Amino acid sequence: MNKWAVLPAITLVILTINLLNLSEGQSPTSPLIKPASIDIRGVIQLKIPLVEVEYQSDSLVVLKADEDTFLTTNGTLTPFWNAVDIVKHYGYSLDEITTSGMGSQGNPTRFYAVMSKP
């Protein structure tokens, strides 16, 4: 069998796959497989367990840290900033740092980092 005889069949298969993808709503330039979302919560829990991921979506991450936990454990908020840097590594940018609480035992101060991705 001539090796060039297979070429038209391969071309037909490729065209058929492309047409099927177009009928499912994909544009000709869109990828066939969407990239998997990164589990920021799992990464942060593994590397810096003192920081919590309060919320995560494809475009927004909110980190939370208790001041009391950091001050009694480390004496510094450096792990919180390290967690912010980890999230930045995945394409998010820091939009806002905010706090809540009054610094008391019943109402401790919490830090939140709001990060977004376009």
N, C-alpha and C positions, 0 to 999 in steps of 0.2 A: 504494500500500500504506500502510496506517495505521501510523504510527510506534509505536503502542502494541501492535501485533500481535507485535512482535519480543520484547517483555518476557517473556512466559512461556517462550519458547525459551531466553533468556539465563538465566533463573532455573533452568531445568531443567539446563543445562550446569553452572552453579555448584554446584548440589546434587549432581550426579553426581561432580564433581571432589572435593568434600568427602567424599562417601561412599567414594570410592576411597582417599583419604588415610587415612580411619579404618580401612579394612580392612588397610592396610599398617602398622598399629600406632601411628599418630600420634593424639594426643588432639586434640579440637576446638580447643583453645587453643594447641597447639604450632605454631611457625612451619613453613611449607612448605619453606623453605630454611634449612639450618643455616649460621650464620656461619662463614666460613673462619678457620682458625687463623692466628695471626700468626707469621711466621717471625722469632722473636727473634734467632736465630743470624745471619741475614742483616742485620738492622738493626744489631746490635752490630758485626759485621765491617765494615760500611760506615762507621759513625760512630766506633768506638773499636776499631781492629784489634788493639790490645795486650791486650784482654780476650777470653777465649774463653768460649763457651757449652759447658760440660762436658756438660750434659743439658738437654733441653727436652721437656715434655709440655704438655697443655692446662691442667694444674693445678700444675706444678712447673718451675722454672728454676734451674739451678745455674751460676753464673758462676765462672770461674777466672782468676787473674792471678798472674804470677810477680813476686816482689818485685825480683829482680835486673833484670828488663827495665824496670820502672818507674823504679828508682833510677838506672840508667845512661841511660835515655832522657829522663825528665822530672825526676827528682830528687824525685818526689812520687807519692802514690797517688791523686791527684785523678781521673785517668781511670777508675779502678776505681769510685769513688763516682758518677761521671757515668753509668757503665754501669748501676749499681744504680738510679739515678733514671730512666733510659730504660725499664728493665723495669717499674718502678713505674707509669709512664705507661700501660702496658697492663693494669693492674689487679692486678698481683702485689704482695704485701707482703713485706718482709724478715723472715725468720724467724730466721736465724742467720748469723753470720760466724765462720768457723773457719779455721785454718791447718794446714799440714802442712810437714814438712821441718825441717832444722836450720840453714838459712842458709849451708850450705857449697856449694862448687862442685858436688860430686857429689849433694848433697841440698838443693837450694835451697828457700827458704821460698815457699810458695804460699798465696794467699788464696782462700777460697771464700765466695760469698754464696749462701745457700739461700733461695729465694723461692717463695712459693706463692700460689695463687689459689683462692678457694672455688668 
